[in-house]
Each structure stands twice: as C-alpha cells, then as structure tokens.
Amino acid sequence: MGKKKTSVSSKIVRIGVVDTMFARFNMGAAALGELAECPGYGETFTTIARTVPGFKDLAVAAKNLIEKEQCSIVVALGMPGSAAIDKQCAHEAALGIMLAQVLTGIPILEVFVHEDEAEDPIVLASVFENRSRSHARNAYWMLFDPEELSQRAGMGIRQGFADAGPLKI
C-alpha cells in the first residue's frame, strides 16, 4: 500500500484583521464580512481578528498576528481624526505599519479612513464600508488570485470613493 501524500496547499491560510475602538464605524466587521464571502473561506483560509484602542496600536497588533498567529497577510483598519495632530499621528502609525511589514516580510494592508474625508455621515459611512471591504478583497486576491490585481493595474481603481479611471491619452 502506498503512502498518502499530504499537500502543502492543504494547510489552511490565515488572514489577520485588526481594527480599532476609536474608529466611528466597525471596519473590522466589514472586512471580515467581505472575507467570509470569498471562495474557500473556512476550507482554504480562515480569519483571525483583533481590536486595539487606536490606529497607533495597529502595527504591533499586526506584527503579533503574523508572528504569533501565523497570518499570511494582515488588514489593518483605523480612523485618524480630523485635527492636524491626528494627521501627523496617522503618518507615524503608517510608518510603524511599514516597519512591521519590513521586519516580518509579510504584507500588512493599511486601511485608514480620515474622519474629514466626507462631511455627510452617510457618505463617510459608505467610504468606511467600501474601503474596508475593498482592501479585505485585495488581501484575498494577493494570496489566492494575484491576476485579479494585475488586471486592474493602471485603471485608477479607488477604495472608498468612485474609481478615477485610467488616463485618456
């Protein structure tokens, strides 16, 4: 009798999602909802979610999801406020997320929605929803179907607002 071969691809991949309490929208729930709709959810991949107080805490939480929970990619979601200091802190938080990517060699998709991107709360909520879901789908494509991203290269695709479209020459 022959031995049954086990495939490396039979390992369930983990996608990490880390969000914040400070955001005025449940970005993590939107991202997790999108991932649950992707092919292979529960069979090929699963999700691990964490919540931190604010966006400055995202980098360490994402790094921990990679190093301690063996996540293959992480979606880091947060909302900077509208004050000048919030924008500065968002920049610093983004640098921390970039550093965590470099240190781990694993992609961490930074998904920030700035509180002042829209004055109308309904529009702002739609930006939160769309950007959170779109980046969750991007994370899925990065792992399982990178050609989906390649097909969109140079198309002016946006997450949150309407697509800008490609330049017309």
N, C-alpha and C positions, 0 to 999 in steps of 0.2 A: 504494500500500500504506500502511495506517495504522500509526502507531507503536504499539508495545506499551506499555500503561500499566503502571507499576510502582506498587504499593500501599505506602503507609507501613506498613500492617499486616503486610507480608511480612517486615519486619525481625524477626529473632529476638531476643526479650527475654531479658535475663539476670537471674537471681535469685542473689544472693550468699548464701553460708552461711559464717559464721565461727564457729569453736569454739575450745576451749582444751585445753591439755595437762593443766591442773590438775583438770578435771572427772573424776570417778570412773566415768564412763560415756561412751561415744563418741556424744555428742549430735549431732555433725555427720553421722555415718553414718546415724543415724535420720532426720534432717531430709532428707538427700539421698535416702535410700530412699523417703521419702514423696513427695518431688517427682518422682522417677522414675516413680511410679505415676499421676501426674496426666495428664489428657488434653493432648496437644500437646507432651509432653516430647520434645526433640530436633528438633521441627519448628517449633513456635511459640515455645518458650522452651528455655533451657539453664541450667545452674547453673555457678557458679564458687565454689570452696571455698578457704578459707584457715584455718590454725590458728595461734593465738598462745599464748604461755605461760599467761596468766591472764586473768580477766574484766576487769581494769583496762586491758587492751590491746585490748579489743573495739571501742571507739569509733573509734580511729584506723584499725583494720583495716577496719571497716565503711565509714568515710568514703573510704578508698582504693578499696574495691570499687566505690563509687558514682562517684567522680571519675576513677579511672584505668581501671576495667574496665567503666564504663557500666552498672552494675547498676541496675535499676528499683526494686528493693526488696532489703533485706538481712535475714536472720535471724541474730541474734547470740546465741550459746548459751554459757552458762557456769554454774559451780557455786561459789557462795560457801560457805566453810566454816561451822562452827557457832559459832565464837568471836565475842564481841561486836565485836572489831575487824574481823572478816570481814563482819559485817552493815553496819558503818559504811562499809567499802570498797565493798561492793555498792551502797550508796546513792550513793556518789560515782561509781562506774562507771556507774550508771543515769543520773546527771546528765550524764556525758560522752556517753552514747549519745543522750540527748535533745538535747544541744547539736549533735551531729553531724547529727541529723535537721533541726534548725532551719537549720543552715548550708548543708546540701545541698538541703533541700526534698524529700527522699526518705525514705519510711518505713523505719525500722530496728526490727524487732520484737525487743525484749529478751526473752530466754527464759532465766531463771535458775531453777535448782533448788537450793534451800538444802540443804546436807548434813544438816541436822537436821529435814527435813520428815517423815522416817519413820525409825524405829529399825531396822526389819527391812530388811536389804539387798535382799530380793526385792521388797518394796513400793517401796523407794526406786528400784530399777532400773525398775520399771513406771512410776513418776512421770517419770523421765528420758525413757523411751521415748515415753510418751503425750504429754508436754508438748512434746518436740522435734518429734514428728510432727504434732501438732495445730497448732502455730504455723507449721510449714512449709506445711501445707494452708491456714491463714489467709492466709499471704503469697500463695499461688497465687490464692485467691479475691479478695483485694484487687486483684490485677492483672487477672484474667480473668473473674471471676464475682462481683462485689460483692453481687449479690442473695442469694447464699448466706449472707453475713454478715447482711444485713438481715433475712432470715427467722429468724435466731437471736437478734435483738435482744430483750433483756429476759427471756431464757429461763434465766438462771443457768447458762450453759454454762461449764464449767471445763476447763482444760488440766492434766492431771496426775492429778487425783482425780475421783471421780464428780461429775456435774453437781449443782448445788444446786437447780436448777429455779426456776420463776418463783414469786413470792409469791402465795399464795392469799388473796384478799380476800373 
